[in-house]
Amino acid sequence: MTGPEPGYRPCVGVMLLDRQGRVFVGERVGTPGAWQMPQGGIDAGETPLDAARRELKEEAGTDKAELLAESAGWISYDLPEDLRRKLWGGRFRGQTQKWFALRFLGSDADIDLATHHREFARWRWLEMRELPLHIVSFKRRVYEQVVAEFGHLADGA
C-alpha cells in the first residue's frame, strides 16, 4: 500500500533503539501492564517522519535520535469495538501506521516522561524479540510485523 488505508486513522510509530539494540517502551498512564512504543497521529501538513520525531519528543521527552529506517508500507490494526466507539468519535475502525526506527543518541537521563501530555507512567528498554509479548493483544500483529521488518537493527550501533 502506498498511502494510509481508508477508514483508519493515519498515524506513526517509533521504534527507538539504544546502542545495544534494545527498544524503548512506555507503560501507558492509567493502564498498568499496557506497554507500547511511542506512536500518534499525523497533524495536518506534517510528513510522517516529522510526526514521528514530534511524537518521540512528546512521549519520551527527547529528540536525541537519528533515523535508521522507515517501514516499507503502512501497517493497520482494528480497535476493539468498545474502544472504537469511544475514540475519535467512532470515525475510524482502527489505525494505520507508518513506522520509523531511530537510534537513540542520548543517555537514559535524556528521557523525560514528564511532558505536557504525559502518555507513559514509566519506561524501560526491552530486547526487540520480547516486544510482542508485552503489547496489548489487538496491537500484537503490528508489533510482530515491525520486529520482522526492523529486526536486523537489533545488533546495535
Backbone hydrogen bonds, N-H to C=O, Kabsch-Sander energy under -0.5 kcal/mol:
donor,donor_aa,acceptor,acceptor_aa,energy
8,Y,5,E,-1.5
9,R,94,G,-2.6
11,C,96,T,-2.6
12,V,40,G,-2.6
13,G,98,K,-1.9
14,V,38,P,-2.7
15,M,100,F,-3.1
16,L,14,V,-0.8
17,L,15,M,-0.6
17,L,102,L,-3.1
18,D,22,R,-2.5
21,G,18,D,-1.8
23,V,126,L,-3.6
24,F,16,L,-2.5
25,V,124,R,-2.3
26,G,36,Q,-3.0
27,E,122,R,-2.8
28,R,26,G,-0.6
28,R,34,A,-3.0
29,V,119,E,-2.8
31,T,28,R,-1.9
34,A,31,T,-2.2
35,W,33,G,-1.1
35,W,134,H,-1.2
36,Q,26,G,-2.1
40,G,12,V,-2.0
42,I,10,P,-1.4
43,D,41,G,-0.6
46,E,43,D,-2.1
51,A,47,T,-2.5
52,A,48,P,-2.4
53,R,49,L,-2.4
54,R,50,D,-2.3
55,E,51,A,-3.0
56,L,52,A,-2.2
57,K,53,R,-1.9
58,E,54,R,-2.9
59,E,55,E,-2.7
60,A,56,L,-2.6
61,G,56,L,-0.6
61,G,57,K,-0.9
62,T,56,L,-0.9
65,A,63,D,-2.0
66,E,103,R,-2.0
68,L,101,A,-3.1
69,A,101,A,-1.7
71,S,99,W,-3.0
75,I,97,Q,-2.7
77,Y,95,Q,-2.4
79,L,93,R,-2.5
83,L,80,P,-0.7
84,R,80,P,-2.5
85,R,81,E,-1.7
86,K,82,D,-0.9
87,L,83,L,-2.8
89,G,86,K,-0.6
90,G,87,L,-2.1
91,R,88,W,-1.8
93,R,7,G,-2.5
94,G,7,G,-0.6
95,Q,77,Y,-1.7
96,T,9,R,-2.4
97,Q,75,I,-2.9
98,K,11,C,-1.9
99,W,97,Q,-0.5
100,F,13,G,-2.1
101,A,69,A,-2.7
102,L,15,M,-2.6
102,L,100,F,-0.5
103,R,66,E,-2.7
104,F,17,L,-3.5
104,F,102,L,-0.5
105,L,64,K,-3.0
106,G,64,K,-0.8
110,D,107,S,-2.5
111,I,108,D,-1.6
112,D,60,A,-2.1
112,D,110,D,-0.5
115,T,113,L,-2.5
118,R,115,T,-0.7
118,R,116,H,-0.6
121,A,27,E,-3.3
122,R,27,E,-0.7
124,R,25,V,-2.1
126,L,23,V,-2.5
130,E,127,E,-1.6
131,L,127,E,-0.6
131,L,128,M,-1.4
133,L,130,E,-1.2
134,H,130,E,-0.6
134,H,131,L,-2.0
135,I,132,P,-0.7
139,K,136,V,-1.8
140,R,136,V,-0.7
140,R,137,S,-0.9
143,Y,139,K,-2.0
144,E,140,R,-2.3
145,Q,141,R,-2.1
146,V,142,V,-2.5
147,V,143,Y,-2.7
148,A,144,E,-2.1
149,E,145,Q,-2.3
150,F,146,V,-2.7
151,G,147,V,-1.3
153,L,150,F,-2.4
154,A,151,G,-1.8
155,D,152,H,-0.6
156,G,153,L,-1.3
157,A,19,R,-1.6
